[in-house]
């Protein structure tokens, strides 16, 4: 991104109650007003290192002292592999670049933005945001592309809490050896457990930042959006304590039931082999040796593995083995309705383009292998059949169909299946706010990997209101109009939010969505609906 508007950073310290004091910064506009306050790397869990690697996160004491926290600057990135993308000009770039930050397993912290000024009675609404990155990479809003400063200053008055969570094999390695260590059956999903603990922490500590811990919206982009639905299912299907009031799902949803522990074993064994750990050792010794492997060594091995993408597992601990069937049978949606929940859910027009260039297949056999990084084998076979992949497809055709399959499997199909399930359960249409972002600002287009279209994650400038990079007056107005209903949404004023969102009464059948295109906002027909619903039946397992 280009250089943002100049701002002054001024140190600040707040009284954090039983936590002592907390350092942060005030971000001051060039006209002198305080835009926001930011508090970085606030810890919410014990470091998941040594014997706590591949264990459920442990909460810190309620009186854990924050006085030594360097809240005035961003901290480390969670340990993760390096993902590179080749842009439209053939240039390669890392998807995650945070200058000055190092990779570490000791980074279970949250970054927090608060509006300036006195909170309203009861406190500001709280937005807990889970970052994206395939569950493999990412940062808790540590880049210019998702800075919340302008958002909380002008467009969405709320407390933004962006927690880190464990990623890739550090957060989602799964196997019977892990399950054998845990009486509750936990076999993986440590990143989801981190997200949940961060949510509980936010509910308990929001008041310190002027927020209302009883009014929490969870949101996420890409894998963060997938995580949002997983967190909803934890409450609605698995019986987790009711902390979530509503959700925003940006470009992802749950496409199928995650792999079983048994199906995840091949990837676990692949890690053992890469680390030189014999497969015939007992489970306790395997885990001891894995925990002894240095962080950097594990990081460097990830992208050399055949199965290099570590995702959710059905272990009946965090993820019930009926999580996905609960959407089909209506029990998820009925619980959603009974709780009075609402959702904002949608996409961009060309999700498939970015997906096509991340780990693209080199052969039809490799296509199947790459898809098995995402889905169960039986669903992969149905996807390949449904998308009519020719046996003699060349590299270009394979890359294109790979992007189309993953975009449909991760975004287009499951989001519509969820919308239909909610409508079938008679969730009021005003509680289902659908969208498509088909426009971006000139500066965002100029710095996008593929400037001629909007692909996966290109929606961020509008959601984070990045006017600091030099929007035109028209762009500021359009972006502000796009976000205006979201303020009513996070406030819990659902009728107002829906009327603003749909520019009138909410469409009753769910097949229309709010779209921004050519700097204009309109309600349009969903031209993907029928094909996606047909494909949903074709790939069902």
N, C-alpha and C positions, 0 to 999 in steps of 0.2 A: 504494500500500500504506500502511497505518497506520504510525505510528512503531514501530520495532523496540525490543526490550528494550535498556536502556542498557548500553553497554560502554565500557571505557576503551581508548584507543589509545595505545600506547607505542612510541616509535621503537626500531628495532633495526638493527644492521648485521652482515652476515655476511661471512666470508672466502670470496670467489668464485674462489680459485685464480688461474689465469692472467688472469682478468678483473678482478683487484684486489679491491675490496670492493663490496658492494651494500647500499644502504639499503632498509628495509622497515618494517613495523609489526607489533607483536604486538597481537592483539585479545583483550582481557581481560574475562572475565565479571564480573558484579557480585559474585560470590562469591570472586573473586580468582584463579581459575585461568585460564591462558592457553588460549584456545580454538583459536587458529590463528595462523600467521604469514602475512603477505601481502606480495608483492613485485610492484609494478605497473610497467607500461610498460617491461619489459626488452626491448631491441631484439634481433631475430634476423636482420635483413636491412638492407641499405643502403636509404635512403629511395628509393622508386620515383618520383622526380620528375625534371623536365627530360628529358634523353635516356633516362632509365630508365623513363619512363612507357610503359606497354604493352610492357615487356620482362620476361623471366623474372627473378625476384628474385635478387639477388646476396647470397650469404652474407657475413657479417662475419668478420674474422679470428678465429682461435681465441683470440687474446689481446686481443680488443677490450676496452677499459677500461670497466667498468660504474661506476666510482667517481662519475661525474657524473650517473648516472641518478637521476631523482627517483622512486625506487621506493616512496616513502611515500605517493603519491597517484596516482589514475588520470590518464591522459593524454588525448590527443585521440581523437576518433572518426574512423574512415576516412571519406573523402569519400563522400557518398551522397545520394540524393533524399529528400524528405520524404514519408512515407506516413502518411495519416490514416485512422482507422476511425471509423464512426458506431456508437455503442453502442445498447443496447436502448432508451435514453431519447431517442435522436435527437441525442445530443451528440457532437461531433467531438473527437478527441484524436490526437496524434502517437503512433505506435507506438514510437518511440525517443526517450527523453527522459533525458539525462544532464546534470544541472545542472553548469555550470562547464566542460564540455568543448566544444571547438570542432571543426569539420570540417577535416580536413587529409589530404593524400595521404602525408604523412610520419607514419605511425602503424603501421608494421609491427612491432608489439611484442606481448609476451605478459604477461598477468596470472597470477600464480601463488599458490596457497594451499597451505600445508603444515601437517600436524598439528604440535602442540607435542610436546615430548619427544624422546627418543632414537629414531631409526629402528630397525626390526628388522634382524637380520642380512641383508645384501644390499640393504637399502633398502625404502622403501614402494613399492607399486605406483604406476604413473603413469597418470593419466587425462587424455588430450588431448581437449579439448572444442571442437568447431566450432559456433559460434553459428548460429542460424537467421535468416530474414529474406528469403526468396525469392532469395537471392544478391544482393539489391539493397540491403538495409539491415541494421542490427544493430550490436551491440557485444560485445566479448569479456568478458562477465560483469561489466559495469560498472553494473548496476542492482540494486536490492534484490530483484528477482524471481529473480535467478540468482546471488546471493552464496553462495559455497561455505563460508563460515566454520563454520556449525553442522554442515554435512555432514561435513567432515573432523575436526571435534571429536568427534562422537558416533556418526555412522551409517556412515561410509565412510572408513576410515583409508587415505588415499592422497594423493599429490601431484596437485593439479589444475592443469593448464596450459591456459589459455584464450587462444589466439592470435588476433590480428586478421588479416584478409585483405582484399585489394582487392575492392570491391563494384561492382555495376551496370556502367556503361560503363567505369569505371576498372579493373575486374577482369575483365570478360567481353565487352568489345567485340571483335569478330572480323571479319576480312575478308582478302581476298587481298593487300592492301597490307601488312598486318602480316606475313602469311606470307612475303612476298617478302623481308622483312628478316632472316629467321631460317633458317639452313642446316638446322636440324632439323625444319622444317615448322611450328613453333609459330605458330598463327594467332589465339590467344586463350587462354582458361582460366587467366589470370594469377592469379586468386584461388585456383585449385586448386594452382598451383605454389607460391603463398605458404603454403598449408596444408601442403604436402609439406615445404617447407624448415623450417617450424616443427616438424614431426614429427621431422625429422632433427636439428634443434637440440635438441629435448627429449631425444631418445635420447642425445645427446652430453653434455648439461649437467645431466641429472636428478640426478646424484650431488651436485651443489652444494646442492640443496634436500632432500637426504636420500632421493631417489627412486632406483628401479632402472630404468635406461634400457633394460634387456633385458626388462622386463615392462610393456609399454605396451598399454593399451586405448584405442581411439579411440571417441568418442561424439559425437552431434550431434542437434540438434532441428530439425525442418523441413528447410530448405535445408542445415542442418548434417548432418542424417541422410542426405540425398541425397549430400552431400560425403563422408560416411563410406563409402558404397558406391562412389563414384568412386575414393576412395583405396584401397579394397580391390582394385578392378579394376586400378589402376595397378600394384599388386604382383602380383596373381594372373594378370592377362591381359597386361599390358605389360612385365612383368619387372623392376619396381622392386625395390630391395633390401628384404629381408624384415625390417621393423621392427615390424609390427603383430601382436599376439598374439590379440586378440579385439576385438569391436565392439559398440556399443549404438546402435540406430537408433530414434529417437523420432519417429514420425509423418512419414515420407517414405521414398521409395526411387526407383530409376531406372525411369521408366515406359516409356522407348523410347530408341532411339539418338538422341543429340543431333543437331541440325541440321548439315549439311555447311557447309564454308566458303562455298560458292556460295549456299546458302540463307540464310546469315547476312549476305550482302552488302547486302541491302535495308536492314537496320538500320544497317549501317556508313555507307551512302550517306546515310541519313536524318540521321545526325549531321553529316556533312560539309555537307549543305544547311542545317541549322539554324545552323551556324557560318559560313555564307557562303563555304565553300571550294568552288571549281569542281570538278565531277566529271571534267573532261577534263584535269586536271593529272596528271603522272606520280605514281606511288605514293610516291616519296621526298619530293616536295614536299607531297603531301597529309599525310603523317605529320609533317613538319616544322611545318606550319601547325597541325595538331591539337595537337601538343605545346606550341605557343605559346599556346593558349587557356587563360586563367586557370581555376583549379579552380572558383571560385564560379560563373563563367559556364557551365561545363559542368554543374555541379550544377543550376542553375536551368533549363537547357534540357531535362533528362531527361524530366520529366513532360509536356512539350509535344510530345514526339515521338509519331508514330503507333505505332511499335514502340519502346516505352519500357522493356522488360524485357530485360536482356542476360543470357544464360545460357551453358551449355556448348556447345562446338563440337567436332565430330569432325574432328580435324586430324592424327591418327596421330602426335602428339607426346605430349601427356599422355593424350588420350583416343583409344584405338584405334577404328578403324571397325568392329571386331567386339566392342566392349564389351558391347552389349546382346545380340547373338546368342550370346555366350559363356555367357550365363545360360540361353538356350533350348537350346543344344546340350550343356550340362552341363560344359563345360570350366572355367568359373568355379567351379562347385560342387566339381568333382573336385580342383582346386587348393586350394580352401578345406579340403576333407577332408584332403588330403595334408599340409597345414600344421598340422593339428590345431586349427583355429580354432573359435571359438564366437561366437554372436550373441544379443543380447537385442533383440527387435524387436516393435513394436506401435503402439498408437494410442489415441485417445479416441473416445467414441461419436458426436460430432457435429462431425467435422472440417470439414464443408462450411459451417457457419455463418460462420466467420471468412473463409474463402475467398470467400464470396458478397458480402462488403462491401468487398473490396479491388479497386478498378478495375472495378466491375460494368458490364456491357454495357448500352447504351441501345437497341439494336435487334438483330435477328437477324444482320444484316451485321456489326454491332459485336461481337457474340458471337464470330463467327469471328475477327475481328481480335484480340480479347483472348486467345482461346485460342491464336492463332498466336504470342503472346508466350511461350507455354509449349512448344508442340509443333510438329512438322513439319506442313505443310499437309495432306498426305495422311492423317495421323492425326487431324487436326482434323475432317476430313470424316467419318471413321468414328465419331468420338466424337459428333458432332451427330446422326448417323443412329442410333447405338446408344441414345442417350438420348431419341430421338423428340421433338426440339425442334419445336414447331409453328411454321409460318411466320408466324402472327399473334400470337405470344406477346407479352403486355404486359410492362412493365418489371419488375413484381414476379415474374412467372413466369420471365423471363430471368435475373434475379438469383439466383433459387433454383436453376435448372438449371445456371447457371454454377458455383455453389458445389458442386453435386453432381458435375459433370463433373471439376472440378479436384481435389476431395477423392478421388474414385475414381482419377483419373489419377495423382495424386501419392502417395497413401497406401494406400488400401484394396486396389487391384488389384496394384500392383507389389510390395508387401510380401508378399502371398500367393503371387505368382508366384515370388519369391525363395525363400520357404519350401519350396514344392513342388519347385523345382529342387534345393535342398539335400537334400531327402529322396530324390529320384530318384537322386541320386549316392551314396546310402547314408551321408550324414553322420549320425552317431548322433543320435537324437532328443534326448538329453540335452545336445547342443550347440546346440539351437535353442530358446530360451526366449521364448515369445510372451506378450503381455500386452494388456490393455485397462484404462485408468484411467478409471473412471466415477464417481469420488467425489473430493471435495475438501474442505478444511477450511472452517469457517464464515468465517474472515477472508478466505480466498482467494475464496470465492464472493461475498462482499460487495464486493470490489474488481474482480471480473471484468467485462469489457464486457457479457457476457451471463450473468448470475448464475444463470439457471434451468437451465443445462446446461453441459457441458464441451465446448468447441470447441478448435480448433487452438491449441496452445501453452499451454492451461490446465493441462497436466500438470506444469509447472515447480515449483510449490510442493512436490510430493511428491518429485520427483527431487533437488531441492536442499535438502530437509529444512528448510523455512523456519519452524521452531518459534519463532524469535526474535520473530515477530509475535503471539505469544500463543495458541498451541494449547492446547486442553483436554487433560487427561491421556489421554483416550481417543484424541484425534487424534495425540498424540505416539506412543502405543503402536502405532496402525495404521500411521503413517508409518514408524516404526522397523521394524516387521515387513515392510513392503513392501520396504525396502532391505536387510534382513538377508542375503538370498541374493546380493545384488550384491557384498558384501564377499568372499564365497567366489569369486564370478565373477572379480573383478579380481585376486584372489590367484592365480588359475589352478587352483583346486580345483573342477574342473568337475562331477565326480560329486556332490559335496556341494551345489554351487550348484543343480543340477537337482533334486535331491531336496527341497531347501528350497523351490525355486521352485514346483514342481508338487505339493507336499505329498505326495510319494510318487514312484513311477516316472514317468518322462516319457512322455506319450502317444505311441504309435508313429506315428500317421498325420498329426500336425501340425494337426488340426482342433479342438483344444482350446487354451484360453489361460487364463492367470492373470488374474483380474479383481478389482479392488477396487471395491465398490459398497456404498452404505449403511454405510460403515465396517466392511465385512467382506471378507475375502479368500477367494476360492473359485476352483476350476477349473471352467470353463464351456465349453459348445460354442460354436464360432465361427459365429454366425448369418449372417455375411456370406460365408462361404467359397464356397458353390456359385454365388451370383450373380456374385461377383467373378471366379471362374474362367471362367464363361460369357462375361462381358464382356471378359476378357483375350483370348479367341479372336476375339471380334467386332471388336475395335479393333486387332488385330495388323497391323503393316505390315512 
